[in-house]
Amino acid sequence: MEKVRKILVHLSKESSVPQCARFVQSITGHFAGCQDDQVKVCCSLENNRFLLFGHENGKEGTEVPLKFLSNTEAATLPADVVSSGVDVGVAVLLQSVNQKVLLTRRAANLRIFPNVWVPPGGHVELDERLLDAGLRELQEETGLKLDPEAVSSQLLGLWESVYPPMLSRGLPKRHHIVSYILVHSSLSHLQLQAALCPEPAEVSGCLWVDADQVRAIVSAVDGADDSVVLPGNASPTLCMSEVSPAGRLMEATLPLSVLCRRAPAEGEDWERVSTGTKFALELWLKTLKSQKAVSKE
């Protein structure tokens, strides 16, 4: 038997034996058909396999362009891409005690989503738990070292990520399921900011966003064609930290309008918040609303 080299997504439907997901396979399409953009699923990480199976109380996933990939287009994909399967990623929404979350801008030299704002995250290594993988990536990218026993966490949702994110911008090269984990810190964002030491090869900027700013960001729905109107209660600029090539942090300002850009349908990408991140931020807003409702009881 060939040794496991990386963690891949496996699918089970109606109690069937889990099968390794194919690269050209839409995960949401597998569970919900071609019409639904989101589907409820359960997940578990067992024996270096990331298992997804349908369940009415599961987490949310979302649509990817593979639903619209024709057989002719699929036949033109390189053999090594088609045989690569669906990888597993993890991203950490780090929430400070004063209810701000950390976003990082991917370095300009990265091949996948350069200059795009995302939570810290990356791949899951063999024999890792999702939380451990997320905290490892958080430390590698930002220098923040958090003890998994000293934080509380919850799985927000799953995002099916394909790169490029639209067929109009090229045929798929990467296919992931990203687990978004909300991690609660007992420190303020200023205390966490003081400990930031980003890796410049991966991160070119850092910023903390609050609920009002997040509402503005998620209001810019990717794929919509109406004009984006920024809420009046959101500041038009944000304080951020630019990361120098040597890893030093320099204070700067960033227009909120940059974070409210929509994903381009064609051509080169630009600085924006990734579509998957917007999905996770929407789920985060729901958790804040639930927390406030519980605190009032």
Buried (B, 14 or more C-beta within 10 A) or exposed (E): EEEEEEBBBBBBEEEEEBEEBBBBBBBBBBBBEEEBEBBBBBBEBEEBBBBBBBEEEBBBBBBBBBBEBEEEEBEEBEEEBBEBBBBBBBBBBBBBEEBBBBBBBBBEEBEEBBBBBBBBBBBBBEEBEBBBBBBBBBBBBBBBEBEEEEBEBEBBBBBBBBBBBBBEBEBBBBBBBBBBBBBBBEBBBEEBBEEBBBBBEBBBBBBBBBBBBBBBBBBBEBEEEEEBEBEEEBEEEBEBBBBEEEBEBEEEEBEBEBBBBBBBEEEEBEBBBBBBBBBBBBBBEEBBEEEEEEEEE
